[in-house]
Amino acid sequence: MMIDKEYYFLLCKDAELNKEKYIELAKSQCVKWEYTGWKRYDTTPFWFERNLEPRSPIMESGAPFTYCFNEVGEICFIQSHQQECFERSDNRIINRRYSYGKVDSIEELIFINRMPVKYVEFIVRSGMNSGQEWHFEEEYAYDNKNKLTEIKRTEYWYAGKTVRNRLYQIHYDEYDNLSMIKEGGSIIYSYLSVEQVREIRNDVKRALLAESIETIKKIGKLVENEIICFISIYLHDEPHGPIDPMFQAGLESVRNEQLASGENIYALWNAVEHAGPEETLSDTEVTEKFKLLMQYWQIHSDWSNEPNSAVLANKTWWGESKVLWQEVSMELNKLDWKALIPVTEAFVIYIDEEALDVVNGDLALSVPNDKLLFLESKGLISLS
């Protein structure tokens, strides 16, 4: 059932008229402050797990987010690119959110017996007139032990002209700790121990190596009267990109034309300019395992410059996935590809990305040193 929009418009108009009062009231309760680089807390249950978003570490004063807490440890005010003012009672929390001096949105969380049962986010940043708003609703269901087991979320976009329904199922282990969240039957979050992550990563690496070999062999069958001078494994910089990258062939005929016309080193390694055959992975089992690994990396990513806060060896999901693929590429480059596909003497496989800097040595991250030296002897890279 849709909400009473008139009620929320009234809340927004009241927040607009009394902005200074609500801001000062919220600030007056502050007794403790935390500074973060991005979001660290949310009003709704399991927001970070549902969205696979990492919590920001606590940082030094002057960081973009300031969280203010009252004397009982509750958030009462947030200063970021917005101002958020929290008003609490026994059965509800209202957050009045301001942006550029105007009301951006209202959040309301309703409680029964101190458990959240209903949440609404009513957004008016496009204007206070009916038809300009959009809103999100959540309802929370519990088992007989008062554990949250289900979240029904309905998103009303463009004043309700577009509606999206989402159902999250919450699962716990034998100790009542969160173990898994599913949406539409698919696992979107799974708790993994460090040991499990290590084991899954080893499994994924072995599977990626085997699947990559088959994928490159498919490309070898697609070339006609051509010789392959490289295989680029392109990682798009969204979480799905490293899970299912694009394998692209570089063609010797194109490279010869580039060399004859004096093209620079960047062009020699630009797979798009070569326009060779392309393939992607086809093993769904390795894809599903990789998704679990990526979920862990996403929620444990640290995008700050704090020296001691990172959980992951390579800080972020992007760093971890690149290193994994670079290790796979190193192994692929050890194989005798001449026996499998038509390749040049200088054939290599490398990990490609939007920011690949061949001139400054990025190929060394995924190509063994002996092959790099051979490429340099052919004038294809410079190691100096």
C-alpha positions in Angstrom: 0.0 0.0 0.0 1.3 3.4 -0.9 2.0 6.0 1.8 0.0 9.1 2.6 1.9 11.5 0.4 0.1 14.5 1.9 1.5 13.6 5.3 5.1 13.5 4.0 4.7 16.7 2.0 3.6 18.4 5.2 6.7 17.0 7.0 8.9 18.4 4.2 7.2 21.8 4.2 7.6 22.0 8.0 11.3 21.0 7.7 11.7 23.8 5.1 10.0 26.4 7.2 11.8 25.5 10.4 15.2 24.5 9.0 17.3 26.6 11.4 15.4 25.4 14.4 15.9 21.7 13.5 19.6 22.1 12.6 20.3 24.0 15.9 18.3 21.5 17.9 20.2 18.6 16.4 23.6 20.2 16.9 22.8 21.2 20.5 22.7 17.4 21.4 26.2 16.7 20.1 28.7 15.4 22.7 30.9 13.2 20.5 32.1 13.4 16.9 33.4 11.0 14.3 35.0 11.9 11.0 34.9 9.6 8.0 35.7 9.7 4.3 32.3 8.4 3.2 29.2 6.7 4.7 29.7 4.8 7.9 26.2 4.4 9.3 22.7 4.0 7.9 19.2 4.2 9.4 18.0 0.9 7.9 18.9 -2.7 8.8 21.7 -4.4 6.9 22.0 -1.5 4.4 25.7 -2.1 3.8 25.4 -5.8 3.4 22.4 -5.4 1.0 24.2 -2.8 -1.1 27.7 -4.4 -0.8 29.0 -1.0 0.3 32.0 -0.8 2.7 31.8 1.3 5.8 34.3 4.2 5.9 37.0 3.9 8.6 37.1 6.7 11.2 39.5 9.4 10.0 41.0 12.6 11.2 39.1 15.9 11.7 38.4 17.6 8.4 37.3 14.4 6.6 34.2 14.8 4.3 31.7 13.3 6.8 31.1 14.4 10.4 28.9 12.2 12.5 27.6 13.8 15.8 26.4 11.6 18.7 24.2 12.5 21.7 24.9 11.5 25.3 23.5 8.0 24.8 25.5 7.3 21.7 22.8 7.9 19.1 23.5 9.9 15.9 21.8 13.2 16.1 23.4 15.2 13.3 25.4 14.5 10.1 27.4 17.1 8.2 28.6 16.1 4.7 27.7 17.6 1.4 24.3 17.6 3.2 23.0 18.3 6.7 20.9 15.6 8.4 19.0 16.3 11.6 17.6 13.4 13.6 14.6 13.5 15.9 13.9 10.5 18.1 11.1 9.2 20.2 10.1 5.7 21.5 8.3 4.7 18.3 10.0 6.6 15.5 13.1 8.3 14.1 12.7 11.2 11.7 15.7 12.4 9.7 15.3 15.8 8.0 17.9 16.0 5.3 19.0 19.4 3.7 21.0 20.1 0.6 22.1 23.6 -0.6 19.8 25.2 2.0 16.7 23.3 0.8 14.9 20.2 2.0 16.3 17.2 0.1 14.3 14.4 1.7 12.6 13.0 4.9 13.4 9.6 6.4 11.0 8.1 8.8 11.6 4.8 10.7 8.7 3.4 12.7 9.3 1.0 15.7 7.0 -1.4 17.6 8.5 -2.8 20.8 11.8 -1.1 19.8 12.0 -3.1 16.6 11.8 -1.3 13.2 8.8 -2.3 11.3 8.4 0.4 8.6 10.7 2.8 6.8 10.0 5.6 4.3 12.3 7.8 2.4 10.4 10.7 0.8 12.5 12.7 -1.7 11.7 16.2 -2.8 15.0 17.5 -4.2 13.3 18.2 -7.5 10.7 20.3 -5.9 7.8 20.4 -3.4 5.0 20.1 -6.1 3.1 16.8 -6.4 4.5 14.8 -9.3 8.1 15.8 -8.6 8.7 13.5 -5.7 9.8 9.9 -5.4 9.9 7.6 -2.5 11.1 4.3 -1.1 9.3 2.1 1.4 10.5 -0.9 3.5 8.7 -3.3 5.7 10.4 -5.6 8.2 9.3 -9.1 9.3 10.6 -11.1 12.2 10.6 -14.7 13.4 9.5 -15.9 16.9 12.9 -15.1 18.2 12.6 -11.5 17.1 15.2 -11.9 14.4 14.7 -9.9 11.2 14.0 -12.4 8.5 12.5 -10.5 5.6 12.7 -7.0 4.1 10.1 -5.9 1.6 11.3 -2.9 -0.3 9.2 -1.0 -2.8 10.7 1.8 -4.9 8.4 4.4 -6.4 10.3 6.3 -9.0 9.1 9.4 -10.9 6.2 10.0 -8.5 5.2 6.3 -8.7 5.1 6.0 -12.5 7.8 3.4 -12.2 7.6 0.8 -9.4 10.2 -1.7 -8.4 9.7 -4.4 -5.8 12.6 -6.1 -4.0 12.4 -8.9 -1.4 15.4 -9.6 0.8 15.6 -12.8 2.9 17.9 -12.7 5.9 19.6 -15.9 7.1 21.6 -16.5 10.3 24.0 -19.1 11.5 23.6 -21.4 14.6 24.9 -18.5 16.8 22.3 -16.1 15.4 24.9 -14.1 13.5 24.1 -12.9 10.0 25.2 -15.5 7.5 23.5 -14.7 4.2 21.1 -12.3 2.4 19.2 -13.4 -0.7 17.3 -11.3 -3.2 15.0 -13.1 -5.6 16.6 -16.5 -4.6 20.1 -15.2 -5.5 22.8 -14.7 -2.8 23.7 -11.0 -2.7 25.7 -11.2 0.5 27.4 -14.1 2.3 29.5 -14.0 5.4 32.9 -15.5 4.7 35.8 -16.1 7.0 39.4 -15.2 6.0 40.1 -18.9 5.5 37.1 -19.4 3.3 38.1 -16.4 1.2 41.6 -17.8 0.7 40.2 -21.2 -0.3 37.6 -19.7 -2.7 40.3 -17.4 -4.3 42.5 -20.4 -4.9 39.6 -22.3 -6.5 38.7 -19.3 -8.6 42.3 -18.7 -9.8 42.6 -22.4 -10.9 39.2 -22.2 -12.7 40.0 -18.9 -14.4 43.3 -20.3 -15.7 41.6 -23.4 -17.2 38.7 -21.3 -18.6 41.0 -18.7 -20.0 42.9 -21.4 -21.9 39.7 -22.6 -23.5 38.5 -19.0 -24.3 41.8 -18.2 -26.0 41.6 -21.4 -28.0 38.2 -20.3 -29.2 39.6 -17.0 -30.4 42.4 -19.0 -32.2 39.7 -20.8 -34.2 38.0 -17.5 -35.2 41.0 -15.9 -36.9 41.3 -16.5 -40.7 44.6 -16.1 -42.5 45.8 -14.0 -39.5 48.4 -14.4 -36.8 47.7 -13.2 -33.2 50.3 -11.0 -31.6 48.6 -10.6 -28.2 45.5 -11.4 -26.2 44.2 -8.5 -24.1 42.0 -9.4 -21.1 40.0 -6.2 -20.6 38.7 -5.5 -17.1 35.9 -3.0 -16.9 36.0 -1.0 -13.7 32.6 -2.1 -12.4 32.3 -5.2 -10.1 30.9 -7.3 -12.9 33.8 -6.4 -15.2 36.6 -8.6 -13.6 34.1 -11.4 -13.2 33.4 -11.6 -16.9 36.2 -9.7 -18.8 36.5 -9.4 -22.5 39.3 -11.4 -24.2 40.4 -9.5 -27.4 42.9 -10.5 -30.0 45.6 -8.3 -31.4 46.5 -9.1 -35.0 50.0 -9.1 -36.5 48.8 -7.5 -39.8 47.4 -4.5 -37.9 50.6 -4.2 -35.8 52.7 -4.2 -39.0 50.7 -1.4 -40.4 51.0 0.6 -37.2 54.8 0.1 -37.1 55.1 1.2 -40.8 53.1 4.3 -40.1 55.1 5.2 -37.0 52.3 4.7 -34.4 53.4 5.1 -30.8 53.6 2.3 -28.2 50.2 3.0 -26.8 48.6 2.3 -30.2 50.6 -0.9 -30.6 48.8 -2.3 -27.5 45.4 -0.9 -28.1 43.1 -3.9 -28.6 40.2 -1.8 -29.8 42.3 -0.5 -32.8 43.2 -4.1 -33.7 39.5 -5.1 -33.9 40.4 -8.7 -33.6 38.0 -11.5 -32.5 36.5 -11.3 -29.0 35.3 -13.9 -26.5 34.1 -14.0 -22.9 34.2 -16.8 -20.3 31.5 -19.4 -20.4 31.8 -21.4 -17.2 28.9 -20.3 -15.0 30.4 -22.3 -12.0 33.5 -20.2 -11.8 31.4 -17.0 -12.4 29.2 -17.8 -9.3 32.3 -18.5 -7.1 33.9 -15.3 -8.4 30.7 -13.4 -7.4 31.1 -14.6 -3.8 34.7 -13.5 -3.8 33.8 -10.1 -5.3 31.0 -9.6 -2.7 33.5 -10.1 0.1 36.0 -7.7 -1.6 33.3 -5.1 -2.1 32.1 -4.9 1.4 35.7 -4.9 2.8 37.1 -2.3 0.4 38.9 0.7 1.8 39.0 3.7 -0.6 40.6 5.9 2.0 44.3 6.8 2.3 44.4 5.7 5.9 47.6 3.6 6.3 46.3 1.0 8.8 42.6 0.6 8.1 42.6 -1.8 5.1 41.3 -5.3 5.6 42.3 -6.4 2.0 45.9 -6.7 1.0 45.2 -4.6 -2.1 42.7 -2.3 -0.3 39.7 -2.5 -2.7 37.8 -4.9 -4.9 39.4 -3.3 -7.9 42.9 -3.8 -6.6 42.2 -7.4 -5.5 40.6 -8.4 -8.8 43.4 -6.9 -10.9 46.0 -8.7 -8.9 44.1 -12.0 -9.3 43.9 -11.6 -13.1 47.5 -10.5 -13.3 48.5 -13.8 -11.5 46.4 -15.7 -14.0 48.0 -13.9 -16.9 51.5 -14.7 -15.6 50.6 -18.4 -15.7 49.0 -18.2 -19.1 52.2 -16.6 -20.5 54.2 -19.6 -19.4 52.3 -21.9 -21.9 53.5 -22.9 -25.4 50.7 -21.2 -27.4 52.3 -22.0 -30.7 50.9 -25.5 -30.3 47.4 -24.2 -29.7 46.7 -21.1 -31.8 48.5 -19.2 -34.6 50.7 -16.7 -32.8 53.8 -14.6 -33.4 57.2 -15.1 -31.6 56.4 -12.0 -29.6 52.9 -13.2 -28.5 51.9 -12.3 -25.0 48.8 -12.2 -22.8 48.2 -9.1 -20.6 45.6 -7.6 -18.4 44.1 -4.5 -19.9 42.1 -1.6 -18.4 41.0 1.9 -19.2 44.1 3.4 -17.3 46.7 0.9 -18.7 50.0 2.7 -19.1 52.2 0.6 -21.3 54.9 3.3 -21.6 55.4 3.4 -17.9 55.6 -0.4 -17.4 52.1 -1.7 -16.7 52.7 -4.7 -18.9 55.2 -6.0 -16.3 52.3 -6.6 -13.9 51.0 -9.4 -16.0 53.8 -10.5 -18.4 57.0 -12.3 -17.3 60.3 -10.5 -17.5 61.8 -12.8 -20.2 59.0 -12.0 -22.5 59.2 -8.3 -21.7 62.9 -8.3 -22.7 62.0 -10.0 -26.0 59.3 -7.4 -26.7 61.9 -4.7 -26.1 64.3 -6.3 -28.5 61.6 -6.1 -31.1 61.0 -2.4 -30.4 57.4 -3.1 -29.1 58.0 -1.7 -25.6 60.7 0.3 -23.8 61.9 -0.9 -20.4 64.2 2.1 -19.7 
